[in-house]
């Protein structure tokens, strides 16, 4: 039995790097990264963490 492909909602988006889907996907600026991958890759992309 094949599964239905999600076209709307949280399950429609997957992380480009690890393939994780659901909660924690950062879509802003077209990133499409999960929060875990974003923390690892952000410095190399030029993002800085402010306190």
Helices and strands as residue ranges (DSSP letters): G 10-12, E 25-26, G 28-30, E 33-34, H 35-45
